[in-house]
Amino acid sequence: MDAERVDLEAKVTFLERALDAINEAMIDQGRHITKLEARIEELHQKVEAKDAPEIEGHDSRPPHY
């Protein structure tokens, strides 16, 4: 019976360590996702700014002249 208890304690210890490792990986992934989302938003704003028409004076010639 004592051997069974030692075996169960070893398994619990292994599972606790595995859970801690998975938790850290998820935290790291969450941070990485947050950074990527911020970068996507930044790039989206740059694209929006390029797509916005520039305001020119009324006396400017069309590009084909």
C-alpha positions in Angstrom: 0.0 0.0 0.0 2.9 2.3 0.7 4.3 1.8 -2.8 0.9 2.8 -4.3 0.9 6.0 -2.3 4.5 6.8 -3.5 3.5 6.1 -7.1 0.4 8.3 -6.8 2.4 11.1 -5.2 4.9 10.9 -8.0 2.2 11.1 -10.6 0.6 14.1 -8.9 4.0 15.9 -8.7 4.5 15.2 -12.5 1.0 16.5 -13.3 1.5 19.6 -11.2 4.8 20.4 -13.0 3.2 19.7 -16.4 0.3 22.0 -15.5 2.7 24.8 -14.4 4.6 24.4 -17.7 1.3 24.6 -19.7 0.2 27.6 -17.7 3.4 29.5 -18.4 3.2 28.6 -22.1 -0.4 30.0 -22.2 0.6 33.2 -20.4 3.5 33.7 -22.9 1.2 33.0 -25.9 -1.3 35.5 -24.5 1.4 38.2 -24.3 2.5 37.4 -27.8 -1.1 37.5 -29.1 -1.5 40.9 -27.4 1.6 42.3 -29.1 0.5 40.9 -32.5 -2.9 42.4 -32.2 -1.3 45.8 -31.4 0.9 45.4 -34.5 -2.1 44.5 -36.7 -3.9 47.6 -35.4 -0.9 49.7 -36.2 -0.6 48.4 -39.7 -4.4 48.7 -40.2 -4.1 52.4 -39.3 -1.2 52.9 -41.7 -3.2 51.3 -44.6 -6.2 53.5 -43.7 -4.0 56.6 -43.8 -2.6 55.7 -47.2 -6.1 55.0 -48.6 -7.4 58.3 -47.4 -7.4 60.8 -50.3 -5.0 63.7 -49.9 -6.7 67.2 -50.0 -5.1 69.3 -52.8 -5.8 72.8 -53.9 -8.6 73.5 -56.4 -6.1 74.9 -58.9 -4.0 71.7 -59.2 -4.0 70.0 -62.5 -5.2 66.4 -63.0 -2.4 63.9 -63.3 -2.9 63.3 -67.0 -1.9 66.9 -68.0 
